[in-house]
Structure formats: C-alpha cells, structure tokens
C-alpha cells in the first residue's frame, strides 16, 4: 500500500513538473484573489434549472489540506434534480492548439463531472437560453457551445482530494448552420450531483488549463 501511494505521489509530481514552466490560463484558479469568486461564473439566471445556483456556491478553507476551494453546498432536493456547478471565466481559445487540463476534486457527499467547453459568438441568437446558449452579458456577446471535452470522473463520495486531468486538441473550426466558425473562448466547468433527495457538499479547486502545443502551421 505504501509503495503504491509513493508511486502515485511521484507520478503527480512528475506530471506537475512537465507543465511547471507553462502558464495556467485560468484566472484566479485557486480562489486566492481578494474577492475569492472574482472571474468565476456561478449565476445562471437565463438557465431555468440553475436560476438559484449562485446561492449554493461559496469559497471556503480547503478541508484536509491548506488552501482555498469552491464549496458547492446543495440543499435537499437539488443534487437529485439539477445539481450545482461552477464555471471559469471565458478564456481566449487558440484554434487547433493542444491543451492539458486539471481540476482538484473532493466529492464528499456527491458525484461530480467536469468539462472543458468551447464557445463561439452565437450566429443566430434566440430568445430561449439554456446551458448551451447564453445571452450577451458581462462584456461578452451571445455565445453558443460548439465543443465539450469531458475529464475522467472523480470517485464519488470521496473524502480524499483527487486530481482529474486530460489532454485535448481543440478543432480549428466548427460547422454551424452551414458555415465554419473558429472557437473563440474556452471555459472549465465542475458539476456535482447525486441520485438523492438529501443535502450535501462537494469541493473544487486548482483549475488548470495549460497550452502544451500551439496550432500546427
């Protein structure tokens, strides 16, 4: 058991070292800004099921280890219906580039999923909004999701921190309505849920998005 833990710790350190010289593109990735939720998107009034999401998210001292993290504290009934989520700022995308993404998760009471999503300016905005289409707000135009890369699921109801990660290559263009569009923004999303009517918590921190290969000429 000790040898296994030693190996895993060494693997994590080695992976971190590979990308240590590259900048993390996620602003306020560990919630250490003076306003801990600065840049983070938690309020989704345009997406009906998530209209109260902002009430469930706050920043707290990290359980078990030092640092800060986002706490998703869901009241009874929410985890088994819509769940709760937190999303990063819109990060300028480089079409065709390859990225590495990581998120630290402490699922505690629930299960979780995490994604990277790519967005374009919505070529045909419509009045109805949902999690794939969002209106113009906070300085950005109406946007449409055109791509999603899912990270491996962390272990559900775990009382230990787990880092989930993957690499992905962002397509150079996406065809929407018969036209090709280059991706403009990337976001990271952590989502927590469970098949239960009970309340509960999950924690997330250290969101990392690192460009490891630029667009090939």
C-alpha positions in Angstrom: 0.0 0.0 0.0 2.8 2.4 1.0 4.7 1.7 -2.3 1.5 2.4 -4.3 1.0 5.7 -2.5 4.7 6.6 -3.1 4.4 5.8 -6.8 1.2 7.9 -7.2 2.8 10.8 -5.4 5.9 10.6 -7.6 3.7 10.4 -10.7 1.7 13.5 -9.7 5.0 15.4 -9.0 6.4 14.3 -12.4 3.3 15.4 -14.3 3.3 18.8 -12.5 7.0 19.3 -13.3 6.3 18.7 -17.1 4.0 21.7 -17.2 5.6 23.8 -14.5 7.1 26.3 -17.0 3.8 26.9 -18.8 1.3 29.5 -17.6 -2.1 28.5 -16.2 -4.7 30.2 -18.4 -7.4 30.1 -15.8 -7.7 33.4 -13.8 -8.0 33.1 -10.0 -7.6 29.3 -10.4 -7.3 28.7 -6.6 -9.7 31.3 -5.4 -6.9 33.3 -3.7 -7.9 36.7 -5.1 -9.1 39.4 -2.6 -12.5 38.7 -4.0 -12.4 34.9 -3.9 -15.0 34.4 -6.6 -13.7 37.1 -8.9 -13.9 35.9 -12.6 -15.9 32.8 -11.6 -19.3 32.2 -13.2 -21.9 30.9 -10.7 -25.0 32.9 -11.6 -27.1 31.5 -14.5 -30.5 33.3 -14.4 -31.1 32.5 -18.1 -30.9 28.7 -17.5 -34.1 27.8 -15.6 -32.9 24.8 -13.6 -29.8 26.8 -12.4 -31.6 30.0 -11.5 -30.6 29.6 -7.8 -27.2 28.1 -8.4 -25.4 31.2 -7.1 -27.0 30.6 -3.7 -25.2 27.3 -3.4 -21.6 28.4 -4.1 -19.1 30.0 -1.8 -15.3 29.9 -1.2 -14.1 28.2 2.0 -10.9 27.0 3.6 -9.9 23.7 2.0 -10.8 20.6 4.0 -8.0 18.2 4.8 -5.2 20.4 3.3 -4.2 24.1 3.1 -5.6 26.5 0.6 -9.0 27.7 -0.6 -11.6 26.0 -2.6 -15.1 26.4 -4.0 -17.7 24.8 -1.9 -20.9 23.7 -3.6 -23.4 23.3 -0.7 -26.6 21.9 -2.1 -29.9 22.0 -0.1 -32.3 19.0 -0.1 -33.7 18.0 -3.5 -31.1 19.9 -5.6 -28.5 17.2 -6.1 -31.1 14.7 -7.4 -32.6 17.3 -9.8 -30.4 19.9 -11.4 -27.3 19.6 -9.3 -24.9 22.5 -8.9 -22.0 23.9 -10.9 -19.2 26.4 -11.1 -17.6 27.7 -14.3 -14.4 29.6 -15.1 -14.2 32.9 -16.9 -14.2 32.9 -20.7 -10.6 32.2 -21.8 -9.4 33.2 -25.3 -9.1 30.0 -27.3 -6.4 29.1 -29.9 -8.0 27.0 -32.6 -6.1 23.8 -33.3 -3.9 24.0 -30.2 -3.5 21.1 -27.7 -4.2 21.8 -24.1 -3.7 20.0 -20.7 -6.5 20.5 -18.2 -6.6 19.5 -14.5 -9.1 20.1 -11.6 -8.8 19.1 -7.9 -12.0 17.5 -6.6 -13.2 16.5 -3.2 -16.7 15.0 -3.9 -17.5 14.3 -0.2 -21.3 13.7 -0.4 -22.0 13.5 -4.1 -20.6 12.5 -7.5 -19.0 15.0 -10.0 -18.3 15.6 -13.6 -16.0 18.2 -15.2 -15.7 19.6 -18.7 -13.8 21.9 -21.0 -16.2 23.7 -23.3 -15.5 25.8 -26.4 -17.7 28.7 -27.5 -18.3 30.9 -30.5 -20.4 34.1 -30.9 -23.9 32.8 -31.4 -24.6 33.2 -35.2 -28.3 33.0 -34.6 -29.3 34.2 -31.1 -32.7 33.1 -30.0 -34.9 34.3 -27.0 -34.7 30.9 -25.3 -31.5 30.3 -23.3 -30.0 27.2 -21.8 -26.7 25.8 -20.7 -25.5 25.7 -24.4 -26.7 29.2 -25.4 -26.1 32.2 -23.2 -27.1 35.9 -23.7 -24.8 38.8 -24.1 -23.7 39.8 -20.6 -20.7 40.8 -18.6 -19.0 42.3 -21.6 -19.3 39.2 -23.9 -21.7 38.7 -26.9 -24.3 36.0 -27.1 -22.4 32.7 -27.1 -23.0 29.1 -28.3 -21.3 26.0 -27.1 -19.7 24.1 -30.0 -17.4 21.6 -28.3 -17.1 19.7 -25.0 -14.1 17.6 -23.7 -15.1 15.6 -20.6 -12.5 14.8 -17.9 -12.4 11.4 -16.1 -15.0 11.3 -13.4 -13.5 11.5 -9.9 -14.5 8.9 -7.3 -17.9 9.7 -5.9 -18.5 10.5 -2.2 -14.7 10.5 -1.6 -13.2 12.1 1.5 -9.8 12.5 -0.2 -8.7 15.1 -2.8 -8.3 13.7 -6.3 -6.8 15.4 -9.4 -8.6 14.7 -12.6 -6.9 15.5 -15.9 -6.7 15.0 -19.7 -5.2 16.5 -22.8 -7.3 17.6 -25.8 -6.8 19.2 -29.2 -9.2 21.9 -30.0 -10.6 21.7 -33.5 -9.7 24.6 -35.7 -13.3 25.2 -36.9 -16.8 24.1 -36.2 -19.6 24.0 -38.7 -22.8 25.7 -37.6 -25.7 26.4 -39.9 -23.7 25.6 -42.9 -20.7 27.9 -42.1 -17.4 27.3 -40.4 -16.5 29.2 -37.2 -13.3 29.2 -35.3 -13.6 28.7 -31.5 -13.3 31.9 -29.6 -13.4 31.0 -25.9 -12.8 28.1 -23.6 -14.3 27.5 -20.1 -13.8 24.9 -17.4 -16.9 23.6 -15.6 -17.2 21.4 -12.5 -20.6 19.9 -11.8 -21.8 18.0 -8.8 -24.9 15.8 -8.4 -26.3 12.6 -6.9 -29.4 10.4 -7.0 -30.6 11.6 -3.7 -33.1 14.0 -2.1 -30.6 14.7 0.7 -28.4 17.8 1.1 -24.7 17.7 0.8 -21.4 19.2 -0.3 -18.6 18.9 -2.9 -15.4 20.9 -3.2 -13.2 22.0 -6.2 -10.0 24.0 -6.6 -6.8 24.4 -8.6 -8.4 24.6 -12.0 -5.6 24.4 -14.6 -5.7 24.9 -18.4 -2.2 24.8 -20.0 -1.4 25.1 -23.7 1.1 22.3 -24.4 1.2 22.5 -28.2 0.4 25.6 -30.4 -1.5 25.4 -33.6 0.4 23.4 -36.2 1.3 25.5 -39.3 
